Amino acid sequence: MGRNSGPLIEARASAVSVGLKGRSDVSVGARVFHSKFGNGTITAIEGNKLEIDFEHAGHKRVLDSFIEVVAS
């Protein structure tokens, strides 16, 4: 273990902190569009993961990089 375990832990910590940032242009209640699921409304946000109620596809959890915010 010794020498190799330190940097591996640091790399994991960096990856986790980057993944939790999320987008600043999304908020609960925002209307969004997803290329597969269509239009929906954000119901919850956890880091870069969004809970969205889609009009035709139902409730889904998607990454923020897969949606576009649309004007209401």
C-alpha positions as YAML, in Angstrom:
chain: A
units: angstrom
residues:
- id: 1
  name: MET
  ca: [0.00, 0.00, 0.00]
- id: 2
  name: GLY
  ca: [2.11, 2.86, 1.32]
- id: 3
  name: ARG
  ca: [3.08, 5.25, -1.41]
- id: 4
  name: ASN
  ca: [0.37, 4.49, -4.03]
- id: 5
  name: SER
  ca: [-2.66, 4.79, -1.73]
- id: 6
  name: GLY
  ca: [-2.25, 8.57, -1.10]
- id: 7
  name: PRO
  ca: [-2.64, 9.89, -4.67]
- id: 8
  name: LEU
  ca: [-5.48, 7.45, -5.40]
- id: 9
  name: ILE
  ca: [-7.50, 8.85, -2.50]
- id: 10
  name: GLU
  ca: [-6.79, 12.43, -3.65]
- id: 11
  name: ALA
  ca: [-7.93, 11.62, -7.20]
- id: 12
  name: ARG
  ca: [-11.19, 10.16, -5.93]
- id: 13
  name: ALA
  ca: [-11.84, 13.18, -3.73]
- id: 14
  name: SER
  ca: [-11.25, 15.53, -6.68]
- id: 15
  name: ALA
  ca: [-13.61, 13.58, -8.92]
- id: 16
  name: VAL
  ca: [-16.35, 13.66, -6.30]
- id: 17
  name: SER
  ca: [-16.07, 17.39, -5.66]
- id: 18
  name: VAL
  ca: [-16.15, 18.22, -9.38]
- id: 19
  name: GLY
  ca: [-19.19, 15.98, -9.94]
- id: 20
  name: LEU
  ca: [-21.21, 17.72, -7.22]
- id: 21
  name: LYS
  ca: [-20.99, 21.25, -8.62]
- id: 22
  name: GLY
  ca: [-23.95, 21.15, -11.00]
- id: 23
  name: ARG
  ca: [-25.20, 23.96, -13.23]
- id: 24
  name: SER
  ca: [-26.05, 27.43, -12.02]
- id: 25
  name: ASP
  ca: [-28.85, 27.96, -14.58]
- id: 26
  name: VAL
  ca: [-31.18, 25.25, -13.23]
- id: 27
  name: SER
  ca: [-33.53, 25.45, -10.27]
- id: 28
  name: VAL
  ca: [-36.50, 23.58, -8.86]
- id: 29
  name: GLY
  ca: [-39.56, 24.51, -10.90]
- id: 30
  name: ALA
  ca: [-37.59, 25.32, -14.08]
- id: 31
  name: ARG
  ca: [-38.97, 24.05, -17.38]
- id: 32
  name: VAL
  ca: [-36.49, 21.91, -19.32]
- id: 33
  name: PHE
  ca: [-36.20, 19.89, -22.52]
- id: 34
  name: HIS
  ca: [-34.52, 16.49, -22.94]
- id: 35
  name: SER
  ca: [-33.94, 15.04, -26.43]
- id: 36
  name: LYS
  ca: [-35.44, 11.64, -25.52]
- id: 37
  name: PHE
  ca: [-38.00, 12.46, -22.80]
- id: 38
  name: GLY
  ca: [-39.25, 15.84, -24.07]
- id: 39
  name: ASN
  ca: [-40.46, 18.71, -21.90]
- id: 40
  name: GLY
  ca: [-40.54, 18.54, -18.12]
- id: 41
  name: THR
  ca: [-40.26, 20.40, -14.83]
- id: 42
  name: ILE
  ca: [-37.40, 20.02, -12.33]
- id: 43
  name: THR
  ca: [-38.68, 18.76, -8.97]
- id: 44
  name: ALA
  ca: [-35.36, 18.23, -7.11]
- id: 45
  name: ILE
  ca: [-31.63, 18.83, -7.56]
- id: 46
  name: GLU
  ca: [-28.77, 16.85, -6.04]
- id: 47
  name: GLY
  ca: [-25.43, 18.08, -7.39]
- id: 48
  name: ASN
  ca: [-25.53, 17.52, -11.14]
- id: 49
  name: LYS
  ca: [-28.45, 15.05, -10.93]
- id: 50
  name: LEU
  ca: [-31.94, 16.38, -11.58]
- id: 51
  name: GLU
  ca: [-35.28, 14.83, -10.70]
- id: 52
  name: ILE
  ca: [-37.64, 15.82, -13.50]
- id: 53
  name: ASP
  ca: [-41.34, 15.21, -14.10]
- id: 54
  name: PHE
  ca: [-41.64, 14.84, -17.88]
- id: 55
  name: GLU
  ca: [-45.00, 15.48, -19.54]
- id: 56
  name: HIS
  ca: [-45.07, 12.14, -21.40]
- id: 57
  name: ALA
  ca: [-42.23, 10.06, -19.94]
- id: 58
  name: GLY
  ca: [-43.05, 10.46, -16.25]
- id: 59
  name: HIS
  ca: [-40.58, 10.98, -13.41]
- id: 60
  name: LYS
  ca: [-36.90, 10.51, -14.30]
- id: 61
  name: ARG
  ca: [-33.49, 11.25, -12.81]
- id: 62
  name: VAL
  ca: [-31.06, 12.70, -15.37]
- id: 63
  name: LEU
  ca: [-27.70, 14.47, -15.43]
- id: 64
  name: ASP
  ca: [-27.88, 18.21, -15.93]
- id: 65
  name: SER
  ca: [-25.69, 18.00, -19.05]
- id: 66
  name: PHE
  ca: [-28.51, 16.24, -20.93]
- id: 67
  name: ILE
  ca: [-31.13, 18.98, -20.58]
- id: 68
  name: GLU
  ca: [-31.74, 22.47, -21.91]
- id: 69
  name: VAL
  ca: [-33.56, 25.09, -19.89]
- id: 70
  name: VAL
  ca: [-36.52, 26.44, -21.88]
- id: 71
  name: ALA
  ca: [-38.41, 29.72, -21.49]
- id: 72
  name: SER
  ca: [-41.67, 29.29, -19.63]
...
